[in-house]
Amino acid sequence: MRLVKVELTRLLWRRAVLVLLALAVVLPLAVLVLRVVDTRTQSFDDIVAENGSYVVDEVEGCVRHPGRYGVGGADDVTAACQRVIAGWYGNSPLDLVEEREAGGALAAILLVTMVLMLAGITFAGHDWNTGSMSNQLLFEPRRERVWLAKAVAVGLLTAALAMAVLVAFWTGVWVTASVRDLDIPAHAVSAGYKQAVLGAGFATGAAVFGYALTMLLRSTVGTLGVLFAVGFFCVVVVAGVLGLEGGVERVMPWGNFVAYAVGGYEFYDYDACVMDMSGGGCDTGETIKRSAAVLYFAVIWVVVAIPSLLSFRVRDVP
Amino acid sequence: MSGETSSTVIETRGLRKEFSGRKGTRVAVADLDLTVRAGEVHGFLGPNGSGKTTTIRMLLGLASATAGEMAIFGQTVPRALPEVMARVGAVVESPKFSPNFTGRQNLRLLARSVGVGDARVDRAVETVGLTGRDRERYKTYSLGMKQRLAIAATLLKDPALLILDEPTNGLDPSGIREVREVIRGLGDAGVTVLLSSHILAEVQQVCTAATILGNGRTLASGSVAELIGTSTSQRVVTPDLAAARTALEAAGLRVTGQDGPALLVETDRPAEVTRALGEAGVWLTELNPVRADLESIFLEVTQSERLGGQIAWPTPGATDGGPA
């Protein structure tokens, strides 16, 4: 416990880490503000001012031919046309379900995750870059304890921050929807908070993963290089060149992330139909379940964390 | 470990470290035997690359040994390091701290990791003369201040053994003197010190015993007085150096060189010189034993190692090596 406190102090005294923690607060907040602004209720005049006079032309066309716009039987055709055209050009109202499944909430989790992973990387990288790791081991030679204390410190701090930020984000979304008197589907709020908790767990895992990978590679630059290379390999080589057919998407990080955060991810495997010789209809739809996504990320985490701890135990420390 | 005594603070037997790389295996430390006894300020001498730092790093658990045994305070390390490190302070190579933390912050983190309070930090800072500068960022420190901070870190644990690897590297003359005073003071207070250095005058001034390393092996070891006292040369001044050389060589003595008006003769028996010259009718003007300093001993012993020579220097097993 003493070591964990020391490592927490070391973490909080690091300016680079503090900057990243601040970013982990500011970036999701910025996403929330953008979502609040993007979903604000607009008057027709606001829509015209934002999109130009062709909106007015469109309304006039609607008034001339209301049947084409589906408002043929309206009492006030002009008002009905304005509503329809506003729906096309104006903001979509805040939708809690969409926000959770494909909107700002996912972006917030992703941003918090990336920034906190960087915090874990820079925390460990600093010890190696400055050579102060050897100094620390002269005071606590039980290396596995040092590794674990640092990991726990990174985990505790990032878990607390991620939880606070993501819960605050979802509270912001909920409050905004309530204030605007929007329709809030049953369980949408509880599902949102559940996602915030899951997101905090994901961000924490990523931060400790970044720490563990840096402890393994002993270099901030090396770790970032590996992550970049893996990202490049996944996105550009596998997805771009080879394509996502044949179930490759099942092992892509993005699909698994969405599956984890939302509860499932659907994709289409067209190769399955090419290979299907039965002659009947072929269902190309595939789903990554949350449990599969948890397993996917857990395997990646363990594959890095265990060798990191073992190598730290036995390798010479410069 | 065999040969261990209650007064032995550091002992290595057959210690070996190999580094494997693309160009093959390099032996950094080869079957090193080292004994440091309680109360010694023990110099650890050797040319660059002789294995001093690697040995220290193995003792402290920062590097693993390929073979051999090590003990600190009679306990086998690295297994017993968690028990013994509470009594060991060490500076390995250059000081390594977080550059953006103040000196005090760096010390506080280390102190807290061993459950030591801020009062000890204050005392350590004061001991090394960093009071007033300890709240400045480490990256603004001069090399001398960094070295002092590193020594302050070793004092946080109230150590019974200090292992210092080149602690005066890069210091200005006053800094060197201050650090030497600190080391001497610790030695006087009963702290055993292993001082790795290639500054021979420093070792001679500060240390009570020394071990000389070459190519990872122990070349000589013993008290500094013993090492210096192992003088094997005589300085012979005569009016006729050529005749003297002929007479000495005829008597089976080896003339190793000429130093101005004098011949240097390798023998620890001056009577052989006077007899050989007397029998040849060459009269002596001066005959002095060459007073070796540690530098000449070091050069001689490391040169001998390079040439594969067999000079009989004291070795750990051949001397009691106690404090002078």
Interface residues (C-beta under 8 A of the other chain):
Chain A: R2 L3 K5 V6 T9 R10 W13 R14 R15 H126 T130 G131 S132 S134 N135 Q136 L137 L138 F139 E140 P141 R142 V314 D316 V317
Chain B: R57 L60 G61 L62 A63 S64 P78 L81 P82 M85 V88 A90 V92 S94 K96 F97 S98 P99 N100 F101 Q105 N106 L109 L110 R112 S113 V114 G115 A153 L156 K157
